[in-house]
Amino acid sequence: MISVPDTGLDEIQPFIDSIKNTPKSGLHNPYKNKERYVMLGGVMTKCAEVLHDPEVFDFFVDSI
């Protein structure tokens, strides 16, 4: 069900560089990134609509 890569120490530098370039605030701050929260609200609305489909609903019931 879950696949985890076996990353070696010699392959990890790009991940460290990416972490260093990530801003410390703003990514999940609704005051700084309002468009993201509007987009995520649309995603949650679509999820709620799709759950009314019996096939999708049954899939998640079976998954739980």
N, C-alpha and C positions, 0 to 999 in steps of 0.2 A: 504494500500500500504506500509506503514511503521510501523514496530513493535518496540516499545521502552520498554525496561525492566523497571520495577518499583523497582529499587535497593534501599534498605534501608540503613541507616547509619551503621548498624551492619554488612552489607555485603560488604562494600566498601574498607576494608583494603587491600585485594589482589590487587585491582586496584592501590591503592596508592603505594604499594610495587613495583609493576611493573613499575610505572612511575619513581620511585626513581632509579631503576636499568637501565633505558634507558639512553644511552650516550647522552650528550648534542649536539654533532656534529658527522657527519659521516653517519648518516642514509640516508640522502637525498643529500649528497655532492657527485657530480659526480667524483671529484678527489680522494675521499677516497673509493668509492664503485662503481667502473667501471662495474663490472659484473652485478650489478642491472640495470644499465642504458642500457647495451647491452640486457639484458633479456626484459626490458620494451620496447625497440625498436622492438624486435621480436613480442611482444604482439600487439603493434600498427600496425605492418605490417600485422599480421594475421587478425586484425580487419578490416583493409582496404580491404583485400582480401575477407573476408566474406560479407562485405557490397555490393559486386557485385552480391550476391545471391538475386533475387527479393523478396523472402519470408522474408529474414532478413531485407532488405531495407524497405519493406512495414511495418514491425513490428515497426521499429524505427520512420518511418514517422507517423504512427498512435499514437505512444507514445508521440511524440512532439505535 
